[in-house]
Amino acid sequence: MTQRVFVDANVLFSKTLMDWLFLLRLENPAMFQVHSTEDVFAEVIANMRKKCPTAPGHRTAQRAQLIRKNMDEVLQGFPSDLDFTGMDRHDYHVHAGAVFGGADIILTCNDPNDITTTPETEPYEVIHPDDFFLLVTDSNPACVVPIARNQIKYWSGKSNHLQLDQALLKAGCPRFAFRIREALAHIAQLP
């Protein structure tokens, strides 16, 4: 059964995490679908602007377009009166969007307690990208090398970039970084 994954802003704010999420989605179309809300998109853009106040407007516009293009569904709203046990009241919108959208998974870098302190009563599971990327590639190991090859081709034309595994380490995905390091070693041995 295809899993519905509600994507939080911190995953979409990180170019590394966003890219890997969308690339894994493209290689595994029947495994999971991604959805989110306008509120999440607004948070991504606000954080981009906060990080780099003088960035040209096309940078945030391009990110917004890329996110929308790769989402399976953009939820236009969610209820304001759901029970919420999360420790971070600013994450109510994540909980409500996930419940309203019928999510099986909330993909976030947050502590799960920020979103719910009663996970056993929720219709979703809160999962960190490191764990999620491993779950996807455990289910379809054959997808790793083609994605890594395409990433190598893409980044080889860019200056000042980190190696794929280093970028994942920096983005908080050490175990998935190790998996990619193994794939890179495999690719290096191919003719």
TORPA-4810 file (N, C-alpha, C, O; in nm, 3 decimals):
<nodes>
NODE_1_0.084_-0.119_0.000_0.000_0.000_0.000_0.088_0.125_0.000_0.184_0.134_0.076_M
NODE_2_0.056_0.219_-0.083_0.130_0.345_-0.092_0.114_0.423_0.037_0.002_0.445_0.084_T
NODE_3_0.225_0.465_0.095_0.224_0.542_0.219_0.212_0.691_0.187_0.276_0.742_0.096_Q
NODE_4_0.128_0.759_0.266_0.113_0.904_0.252_0.207_0.972_0.351_0.198_0.949_0.471_R
NODE_5_0.297_1.054_0.298_0.400_1.119_0.380_0.375_1.269_0.382_0.380_1.336_0.279_V
NODE_6_0.348_1.320_0.502_0.334_1.465_0.520_0.473_1.521_0.547_0.541_1.478_0.640_F
NODE_7_0.515_1.618_0.464_0.651_1.670_0.473_0.652_1.804_0.546_0.581_1.897_0.510_V
NODE_8_0.735_1.811_0.652_0.749_1.931_0.732_0.847_2.029_0.666_0.925_1.990_0.579_D
NODE_9_0.840_2.154_0.708_0.920_2.260_0.647_1.070_2.237_0.660_1.145_2.270_0.568_A
NODE_10_1.116_2.181_0.772_1.261_2.166_0.788_1.321_2.069_0.687_1.439_2.080_0.654_N
NODE_11_1.243_1.975_0.638_1.290_1.883_0.533_1.299_1.957_0.400_1.394_1.938_0.324_V
NODE_12_1.202_2.040_0.371_1.199_2.113_0.244_1.294_2.233_0.245_1.334_2.281_0.139_L
NODE_13_1.328_2.283_0.363_1.423_2.393_0.375_1.565_2.348_0.340_1.641_2.423_0.280_F
NODE_14_1.598_2.226_0.377_1.730_2.170_0.346_1.731_2.122_0.201_1.657_2.031_0.165_S
NODE_15_1.815_2.184_0.119_1.823_2.143_-0.023_1.862_1.996_-0.033_1.808_1.924_-0.117_K
NODE_16_1.954_1.952_0.050_1.998_1.812_0.047_1.883_1.717_0.078_1.860_1.622_0.003_T
NODE_17_1.811_1.743_0.187_1.700_1.654_0.225_1.588_1.659_0.122_1.532_1.555_0.086_L
NODE_18_1.556_1.778_0.076_1.450_1.792_-0.024_1.485_1.715_-0.152_1.403_1.641_-0.206_M
NODE_19_1.608_1.734_-0.198_1.650_1.665_-0.321_1.640_1.514_-0.306_1.585_1.446_-0.393_D
NODE_20_1.694_1.460_-0.197_1.691_1.315_-0.178_1.548_1.264_-0.164_1.515_1.158_-0.217_W
NODE_21_1.462_1.338_-0.095_1.322_1.297_-0.082_1.257_1.288_-0.219_1.193_1.187_-0.251_L
NODE_22_1.272_1.391_-0.300_1.206_1.392_-0.430_1.267_1.289_-0.525_1.195_1.228_-0.604_F
NODE_23_1.399_1.270_-0.519_1.462_1.170_-0.606_1.420_1.028_-0.567_1.395_0.945_-0.654_L
NODE_24_1.412_1.002_-0.438_1.364_0.870_-0.393_1.218_0.851_-0.432_1.177_0.740_-0.467_L
NODE_25_1.140_0.957_-0.426_0.999_0.950_-0.466_0.986_0.915_-0.614_0.904_0.832_-0.652_R
NODE_26_1.068_0.978_-0.697_1.063_0.952_-0.841_1.104_0.809_-0.875_1.050_0.749_-0.969_L
NODE_27_1.197_0.754_-0.800_1.244_0.617_-0.826_1.154_0.510_-0.764_1.166_0.392_-0.796_E
NODE_28_1.063_0.552_-0.676_0.976_0.458_-0.605_0.832_0.508_-0.604_0.776_0.531_-0.497_N
NODE_29_0.772_0.525_-0.722_0.641_0.591_-0.729_0.527_0.519_-0.658_0.432_0.583_-0.614_P
NODE_30_0.535_0.388_-0.646_0.425_0.316_-0.581_0.447_0.300_-0.431_0.357_0.256_-0.360_A
NODE_31_0.565_0.336_-0.384_0.598_0.315_-0.243_0.539_0.423_-0.152_0.481_0.392_-0.048_M
NODE_32_0.553_0.548_-0.193_0.502_0.658_-0.109_0.470_0.778_-0.196_0.520_0.793_-0.307_F
NODE_33_0.385_0.864_-0.140_0.353_0.992_-0.203_0.373_1.100_-0.099_0.361_1.076_0.021_Q
NODE_34_0.404_1.219_-0.146_0.433_1.329_-0.054_0.327_1.437_-0.065_0.279_1.471_-0.173_V
NODE_35_0.292_1.490_0.051_0.197_1.602_0.053_0.233_1.696_0.168_0.306_1.659_0.260_H
NODE_36_0.181_1.817_0.159_0.208_1.917_0.261_0.103_2.027_0.247_0.003_2.011_0.178_S
NODE_37_0.128_2.139_0.315_0.031_2.249_0.315_0.096_2.380_0.273_0.218_2.394_0.270_T
NODE_38_0.011_2.475_0.241_0.058_2.611_0.211_0.132_2.670_0.331_0.229_2.744_0.314_E
NODE_39_0.088_2.637_0.452_0.156_2.687_0.572_0.300_2.639_0.578_0.390_2.715_0.613_D
NODE_40_0.321_2.512_0.545_0.457_2.457_0.543_0.540_2.530_0.438_0.655_2.566_0.465_V
NODE_41_0.485_2.551_0.320_0.560_2.620_0.215_0.597_2.762_0.259_0.708_2.808_0.234_F
NODE_42_0.502_2.830_0.324_0.530_2.966_0.373_0.643_2.965_0.475_0.726_3.056_0.476_A
NODE_43_0.648_2.863_0.559_0.755_2.851_0.658_0.891_2.829_0.591_0.991_2.886_0.633_E
NODE_44_0.893_2.748_0.487_1.017_2.725_0.412_1.069_2.857_0.355_1.186_2.891_0.373_V
NODE_45_0.982_2.930_0.288_1.023_3.055_0.223_1.065_3.158_0.328_1.163_3.229_0.308_I
NODE_46_0.991_3.167_0.438_1.028_3.262_0.545_1.165_3.228_0.603_1.244_3.318_0.630_A
NODE_47_1.193_3.100_0.621_1.324_3.060_0.674_1.436_3.085_0.574_1.547_3.121_0.613_N
NODE_48_1.408_3.066_0.446_1.508_3.099_0.343_1.540_3.248_0.347_1.656_3.288_0.340_M
NODE_49_1.436_3.330_0.358_1.456_3.475_0.363_1.531_3.515_0.490_1.617_3.603_0.486_R
NODE_50_1.498_3.451_0.601_1.565_3.482_0.728_1.713_3.445_0.720_1.798_3.519_0.770_K
NODE_51_1.744_3.333_0.657_1.883_3.288_0.646_1.963_3.380_0.555_2.081_3.407_0.581_K
NODE_52_1.902_3.428_0.450_1.973_3.512_0.353_1.883_3.629_0.311_1.819_3.623_0.206_C
NODE_53_1.878_3.735_0.393_1.786_3.846_0.368_1.804_3.915_0.234_1.710_3.973_0.180_P
NODE_54_1.926_3.911_0.179_1.951_3.983_0.054_1.948_3.893_-0.069_1.984_3.936_-0.179_T
NODE_55_1.906_3.768_-0.053_1.900_3.676_-0.168_1.800_3.730_-0.270_1.698_3.788_-0.233_A
NODE_56_1.830_3.711_-0.399_1.735_3.757_-0.501_1.603_3.681_-0.492_1.599_3.564_-0.453_P
NODE_57_1.497_3.749_-0.528_1.363_3.690_-0.517_1.345_3.564_-0.598_1.264_3.478_-0.562_G
NODE_58_1.418_3.551_-0.708_1.401_3.431_-0.790_1.446_3.304_-0.716_1.400_3.195_-0.749_H
NODE_59_1.534_3.318_-0.618_1.581_3.200_-0.545_1.466_3.137_-0.464_1.448_3.015_-0.467_R
NODE_60_1.391_3.219_-0.393_1.278_3.164_-0.317_1.166_3.120_-0.411_1.098_3.020_-0.386_T
NODE_61_1.147_3.194_-0.519_1.043_3.155_-0.616_1.075_3.020_-0.679_0.985_2.937_-0.697_A
NODE_62_1.201_2.997_-0.712_1.241_2.869_-0.771_1.219_2.754_-0.672_1.173_2.647_-0.710_Q
NODE_63_1.254_2.778_-0.545_1.234_2.672_-0.445_1.086_2.641_-0.432_1.048_2.524_-0.429_R
NODE_64_1.002_2.744_-0.426_0.858_2.722_-0.414_0.805_2.644_-0.534_0.723_2.554_-0.518_A
NODE_65_0.850_2.678_-0.654_0.806_2.606_-0.775_0.852_2.461_-0.772_0.775_2.371_-0.806_Q
NODE_66_0.976_2.438_-0.732_1.029_2.302_-0.726_0.950_2.216_-0.627_0.917_2.101_-0.656_L
NODE_67_0.920_2.273_-0.512_0.843_2.200_-0.411_0.705_2.165_-0.466_0.662_2.049_-0.459_I
NODE_68_0.635_2.263_-0.519_0.500_2.239_-0.572_0.500_2.135_-0.684_0.412_2.049_-0.691_R
NODE_69_0.599_2.144_-0.771_0.608_2.052_-0.885_0.624_1.907_-0.839_0.575_1.816_-0.905_K
NODE_70_0.691_1.887_-0.727_0.721_1.751_-0.682_0.627_1.696_-0.576_0.638_1.580_-0.537_N
NODE_71_0.534_1.777_-0.530_0.435_1.730_-0.433_0.324_1.655_-0.506_0.279_1.696_-0.613_M
NODE_72_0.281_1.546_-0.446_0.165_1.476_-0.501_0.036_1.548_-0.469_-0.061_1.541_-0.544_D
NODE_73_0.037_1.620_-0.356_-0.084_1.692_-0.315_-0.045_1.808_-0.226_0.040_1.796_-0.138_E
NODE_74_-0.109_1.922_-0.251_-0.094_2.039_-0.164_-0.228_2.060_-0.096_-0.327_2.096_-0.161_V
NODE_75_-0.231_2.038_0.034_-0.355_2.056_0.110_-0.380_2.205_0.128_-0.291_2.280_0.168_L
NODE_76_-0.501_2.248_0.097_-0.533_2.390_0.102_-0.574_2.438_0.241_-0.578_2.558_0.267_Q
NODE_77_-0.603_2.347_0.328_-0.644_2.387_0.462_-0.640_2.270_0.557_-0.606_2.158_0.519_G
NODE_78_-0.675_2.297_0.681_-0.682_2.195_0.784_-0.762_2.253_0.900_-0.773_2.375_0.913_F
NODE_79_-0.819_2.166_0.984_-0.902_2.215_1.095_-0.818_2.283_1.204_-0.700_2.254_1.221_P
NODE_80_-0.882_2.374_1.275_-0.813_2.448_1.381_-0.847_2.398_1.521_-0.804_2.456_1.620_S
NODE_81_-0.925_2.291_1.529_-0.975_2.249_1.660_-0.944_2.104_1.695_-1.016_2.043_1.774_D
NODE_82_-0.838_2.049_1.639_-0.801_1.910_1.672_-0.731_1.904_1.806_-0.666_1.999_1.848_L
NODE_83_-0.744_1.790_1.873_-0.665_1.769_1.994_-0.518_1.769_1.956_-0.479_1.710_1.855_D
NODE_84_-0.436_1.836_2.037_-0.293_1.848_2.008_-0.215_1.831_2.137_-0.233_1.907_2.232_F
NODE_85_-0.127_1.733_2.140_-0.048_1.707_2.260_0.099_1.744_2.242_0.180_1.723_2.332_T
NODE_86_0.134_1.800_2.127_0.274_1.833_2.099_0.329_1.938_2.194_0.255_2.021_2.247_G
NODE_87_0.459_1.934_2.213_0.528_2.027_2.303_0.552_2.164_2.238_0.572_2.262_2.308_M
NODE_88_0.549_2.170_2.106_0.573_2.296_2.035_0.443_2.340_1.969_0.402_2.285_1.867_D
NODE_89_0.379_2.439_2.027_0.249_2.484_1.975_0.259_2.534_1.831_0.159_2.538_1.759_R
NODE_90_0.380_2.572_1.789_0.398_2.618_1.651_0.397_2.502_1.552_0.399_2.524_1.431_H
NODE_91_0.394_2.380_1.602_0.385_2.264_1.514_0.243_2.207_1.506_0.222_2.099_1.451_D
NODE_92_0.146_2.281_1.562_0.007_2.236_1.548_-0.028_2.218_1.401_-0.094_2.121_1.364_Y
NODE_93_0.016_2.311_1.317_-0.020_2.306_1.175_0.033_2.179_1.108_-0.028_2.128_1.014_H
NODE_94_0.146_2.126_1.156_0.200_2.002_1.101_0.109_1.885_1.140_0.070_1.804_1.055_V
NODE_95_0.076_1.877_1.267_-0.015_1.773_1.318_-0.149_1.780_1.245_-0.199_1.679_1.196_H
NODE_96_-0.207_1.899_1.238_-0.340_1.915_1.178_-0.337_1.883_1.028_-0.429_1.819_0.977_A
NODE_97_-0.233_1.926_0.960_-0.220_1.896_0.817_-0.208_1.746_0.793_-0.266_1.692_0.699_G
NODE_98_-0.130_1.680_0.879_-0.111_1.536_0.865_-0.241_1.460_0.891_-0.276_1.368_0.816_A
NODE_99_-0.312_1.498_0.995_-0.439_1.432_1.027_-0.539_1.457_0.915_-0.603_1.364_0.866_V
NODE_100_-0.554_1.583_0.875_-0.650_1.620_0.771_-0.617_1.552_0.638_-0.708_1.513_0.564_F
NODE_101_-0.488_1.538_0.609_-0.446_1.477_0.483_-0.436_1.326_0.486_-0.397_1.265_0.386_G
NODE_102_-0.469_1.265_0.599_-0.463_1.119_0.608_-0.322_1.062_0.600_-0.301_0.957_0.539_G
NODE_103_-0.227_1.132_0.660_-0.087_1.089_0.653_-0.062_0.963_0.735_-0.117_0.945_0.844_A
NODE_104_0.022_0.878_0.680_0.073_0.763_0.754_0.201_0.801_0.828_0.234_0.743_0.931_D
NODE_105_0.272_0.899_0.772_0.402_0.940_0.824_0.411_1.091_0.822_0.366_1.156_0.727_I
NODE_106_0.470_1.148_0.927_0.515_1.288_0.923_0.667_1.281_0.912_0.734_1.224_0.998_I
NODE_107_0.719_1.340_0.807_0.863_1.343_0.784_0.915_1.477_0.834_0.883_1.582_0.778_L
NODE_108_0.997_1.474_0.940_1.045_1.596_1.003_1.179_1.573_1.071_1.213_1.460_1.108_T
NODE_109_1.253_1.680_1.087_1.378_1.676_1.164_1.352_1.709_1.310_1.443_1.702_1.393_C
NODE_110_1.230_1.746_1.343_1.194_1.781_1.481_1.195_1.659_1.572_1.187_1.544_1.526_N
NODE_111_1.205_1.686_1.700_1.181_1.583_1.801_1.034_1.544_1.788_0.948_1.632_1.782_D
NODE_112_1.002_1.415_1.784_0.861_1.373_1.771_0.770_1.435_1.878_0.652_1.459_1.851_P
NODE_113_0.823_1.460_1.998_0.742_1.519_2.104_0.697_1.661_2.072_0.600_1.709_2.131_N
NODE_114_0.765_1.728_1.980_0.719_1.860_1.938_0.582_1.852_1.873_0.503_1.946_1.879_D
NODE_115_0.554_1.738_1.810_0.431_1.721_1.732_0.326_1.641_1.809_0.207_1.671_1.801_I
NODE_116_0.369_1.542_1.884_0.276_1.464_1.967_0.351_1.397_2.082_0.460_1.344_2.064_T
NODE_117_0.290_1.402_2.198_0.346_1.328_2.313_0.270_1.198_2.335_0.299_1.122_2.426_T
NODE_118_0.172_1.174_2.249_0.094_1.050_2.257_0.094_0.981_2.120_-0.012_0.969_2.057_T
NODE_119_0.210_0.936_2.073_0.218_0.880_1.938_0.129_0.758_1.918_0.085_0.730_1.806_P
NODE_120_0.102_0.685_2.025_0.019_0.565_2.011_-0.126_0.598_1.977_-0.200_0.510_1.933_E
NODE_121_-0.168_0.723_1.997_-0.306_0.761_1.967_-0.320_0.832_1.832_-0.431_0.865_1.790_T
NODE_122_-0.210_0.855_1.765_-0.213_0.929_1.639_-0.226_0.835_1.520_-0.184_0.720_1.527_E
NODE_123_-0.285_0.883_1.411_-0.297_0.801_1.291_-0.168_0.796_1.209_-0.161_0.726_1.107_P
NODE_124_-0.067_0.870_1.252_0.060_0.879_1.180_0.176_0.842_1.271_0.162_0.832_1.393_Y
NODE_125_0.291_0.821_1.209_0.417_0.799_1.280_0.511_0.914_1.243_0.519_0.952_1.126_E
NODE_126_0.581_0.968_1.340_0.677_1.075_1.315_0.813_1.011_1.287_0.865_0.936_1.370_V
NODE_127_0.870_1.041_1.170_0.995_0.978_1.127_1.094_1.084_1.081_1.058_1.179_1.011_I
NODE_128_1.219_1.066_1.121_1.330_1.154_1.078_1.372_1.113_0.936_1.364_0.995_0.902_H
NODE_129_1.418_1.208_0.854_1.461_1.173_0.719_1.568_1.063_0.713_1.565_0.980_0.622_P
NODE_130_1.660_1.059_0.807_1.763_0.954_0.807_1.698_0.817_0.812_1.735_0.727_0.737_D
NODE_131_1.600_0.801_0.899_1.529_0.672_0.912_1.443_0.644_0.789_1.438_0.532_0.739_D
NODE_132_1.375_0.748_0.740_1.286_0.730_0.625_1.364_0.691_0.500_1.325_0.599_0.428_F
NODE_133_1.474_0.759_0.474_1.553_0.728_0.355_1.607_0.585_0.362_1.615_0.517_0.260_F
NODE_134_1.643_0.541_0.482_1.688_0.402_0.498_1.574_0.304_0.473_1.594_0.202_0.408_L
NODE_135_1.455_0.335_0.523_1.339_0.248_0.499_1.312_0.233_0.349_1.288_0.123_0.300_L
NODE_136_1.316_0.345_0.279_1.289_0.342_0.135_1.394_0.259_0.063_1.361_0.174_-0.020_V
NODE_137_1.520_0.283_0.094_1.627_0.212_0.022_1.643_0.068_0.071_1.698_-0.015_-0.002_T
NODE_138_1.598_0.036_0.191_1.592_-0.105_0.233_1.487_-0.178_0.150_1.506_-0.294_0.112_D
NODE_139_1.377_-0.109_0.121_1.269_-0.170_0.043_1.305_-0.184_-0.105_1.257_-0.275_-0.172_S
NODE_140_1.387_-0.094_-0.154_1.430_-0.099_-0.295_1.577_-0.060_-0.306_1.609_0.052_-0.346_N
NODE_141_1.668_-0.151_-0.269_1.811_-0.119_-0.274_1.860_-0.080_-0.414_1.957_-0.005_-0.427_P
NODE_142_1.793_-0.129_-0.516_1.836_-0.102_-0.654_1.821_0.045_-0.693_1.876_0.087_-0.795_A
NODE_143_1.748_0.123_-0.616_1.729_0.264_-0.652_1.848_0.352_-0.613_1.860_0.463_-0.664_C
NODE_144_1.934_0.305_-0.525_2.040_0.390_-0.470_2.144_0.429_-0.574_2.174_0.547_-0.590_V
NODE_145_2.200_0.332_-0.645_2.308_0.361_-0.740_2.263_0.455_-0.853_2.334_0.550_-0.883_V
NODE_146_2.147_0.431_-0.917_2.105_0.525_-1.022_2.087_0.669_-0.972_2.124_0.764_-1.040_P
NODE_147_2.030_0.683_-0.852_2.013_0.819_-0.798_2.149_0.881_-0.770_2.173_0.996_-0.804_I
NODE_148_2.238_0.804_-0.708_2.371_0.856_-0.677_2.445_0.896_-0.804_2.511_1.001_-0.808_A
NODE_149_2.435_0.815_-0.908_2.500_0.849_-1.036_2.445_0.981_-1.091_2.522_1.067_-1.136_R
NODE_150_2.315_0.996_-1.089_2.254_1.120_-1.139_2.296_1.240_-1.055_2.318_1.349_-1.107_N
NODE_151_2.306_1.220_-0.924_2.350_1.328_-0.836_2.495_1.367_-0.865_2.529_1.485_-0.866_Q
NODE_152_2.579_1.267_-0.890_2.720_1.294_-0.924_2.726_1.378_-1.051_2.800_1.476_-1.058_I
NODE_153_2.649_1.339_-1.153_2.648_1.415_-1.279_2.601_1.558_-1.256_2.661_1.653_-1.307_K
NODE_154_2.494_1.573_-1.179_2.440_1.706_-1.152_2.543_1.794_-1.081_2.570_1.906_-1.124_Y
NODE_155_2.599_1.743_-0.972_2.688_1.824_-0.889_2.826_1.843_-0.950_2.897_1.936_-0.911_W
NODE_156_2.865_1.759_-1.045_2.998_1.774_-1.105_3.010_1.906_-1.182_3.120_1.956_-1.202_S
NODE_157_2.900_1.960_-1.225_2.901_2.087_-1.297_2.890_2.209_-1.207_2.888_2.322_-1.256_G
NODE_158_2.884_2.187_-1.078_2.867_2.298_-0.982_2.998_2.318_-0.905_3.071_2.223_-0.878_K
NODE_159_3.026_2.442_-0.872_3.144_2.470_-0.790_3.106_2.472_-0.642_2.990_2.493_-0.607_S
NODE_160_3.205_2.450_-0.559_3.188_2.460_-0.413_3.076_2.371_-0.359_2.990_2.418_-0.285_N
NODE_161_3.077_2.246_-0.395_2.975_2.155_-0.343_3.041_2.048_-0.256_3.158_2.015_-0.274_H
NODE_162_2.964_1.995_-0.164_3.010_1.884_-0.081_2.990_1.753_-0.155_2.906_1.744_-0.245_L
NODE_163_3.065_1.652_-0.118_3.039_1.518_-0.168_2.901_1.476_-0.118_2.853_1.528_-0.017_Q
NODE_164_2.837_1.385_-0.188_2.700_1.345_-0.154_2.689_1.299_-0.009_2.597_1.341_0.062_L
NODE_165_2.781_1.214_0.035_2.774_1.164_0.171_2.801_1.274_0.273_2.739_1.275_0.380_D
NODE_166_2.891_1.366_0.242_2.920_1.476_0.334_2.800_1.570_0.347_2.771_1.619_0.456_Q
NODE_167_2.732_1.594_0.237_2.613_1.679_0.242_2.505_1.615_0.329_2.436_1.684_0.405_A
NODE_168_2.491_1.484_0.319_2.392_1.414_0.403_2.432_1.416_0.550_2.346_1.432_0.637_L
NODE_169_2.561_1.402_0.579_2.607_1.414_0.718_2.573_1.552_0.772_2.519_1.564_0.882_L
NODE_170_2.604_1.654_0.695_2.576_1.792_0.737_2.426_1.815_0.757_2.387_1.895_0.841_K
NODE_171_2.344_1.746_0.680_2.198_1.760_0.689_2.137_1.674_0.800_2.015_1.672_0.817_A
NODE_172_2.220_1.603_0.875_2.170_1.525_0.988_2.128_1.383_0.956_2.046_1.325_1.027_G
NODE_173_2.183_1.327_0.850_2.148_1.189_0.809_2.273_1.101_0.804_2.315_1.060_0.696_C
NODE_174_2.334_1.071_0.919_2.461_0.997_0.919_2.450_0.854_0.868_2.540_0.805_0.800_P
NODE_175_2.341_0.786_0.899_2.329_0.646_0.856_2.301_0.637_0.706_2.353_0.549_0.638_R
NODE_176_2.219_0.728_0.655_2.196_0.729_0.511_2.322_0.775_0.438_2.350_0.728_0.327_F
NODE_177_2.397_0.865_0.498_2.524_0.909_0.439_2.618_0.789_0.422_2.686_0.778_0.320_A
NODE_178_2.620_0.701_0.521_2.704_0.581_0.511_2.658_0.493_0.395_2.740_0.438_0.322_F
NODE_179_2.527_0.479_0.380_2.473_0.399_0.269_2.514_0.460_0.134_2.549_0.387_0.041_R
NODE_180_2.510_0.590_0.125_2.550_0.657_0.001_2.700_0.644_-0.021_2.745_0.627_-0.134_I
NODE_181_2.777_0.651_0.086_2.922_0.631_0.074_2.951_0.492_0.017_3.041_0.477_-0.066_R
NODE_182_2.877_0.392_0.062_2.892_0.257_0.007_2.856_0.254_-0.142_2.924_0.189_-0.221_E
NODE_183_2.750_0.324_-0.179_2.710_0.330_-0.320_2.816_0.400_-0.404_2.844_0.359_-0.516_A
NODE_184_2.875_0.505_-0.349_2.981_0.577_-0.421_3.102_0.488_-0.443_3.165_0.491_-0.549_L
NODE_185_3.136_0.408_-0.342_3.248_0.314_-0.356_3.217_0.211_-0.464_3.304_0.174_-0.543_A
NODE_186_3.093_0.165_-0.468_3.050_0.069_-0.571_3.059_0.132_-0.710_3.108_0.070_-0.804_H
NODE_187_3.011_0.255_-0.722_3.015_0.325_-0.850_3.159_0.343_-0.897_3.189_0.329_-1.016_I
NODE_188_3.248_0.374_-0.805_3.389_0.396_-0.840_3.454_0.270_-0.898_3.551_0.280_-0.973_A
NODE_189_3.401_0.153_-0.863_3.457_0.027_-0.912_3.394_-0.019_-1.044_3.442_-0.113_-1.106_Q
NODE_190_3.288_0.048_-1.085_3.222_0.010_-1.211_3.303_0.058_-1.330_3.373_0.160_-1.322_L
NODE_191_3.295_-0.016_-1.443_3.369_0.027_-1.563_3.314_0.157_-1.621_3.365_0.206_-1.721_P
</nodes>
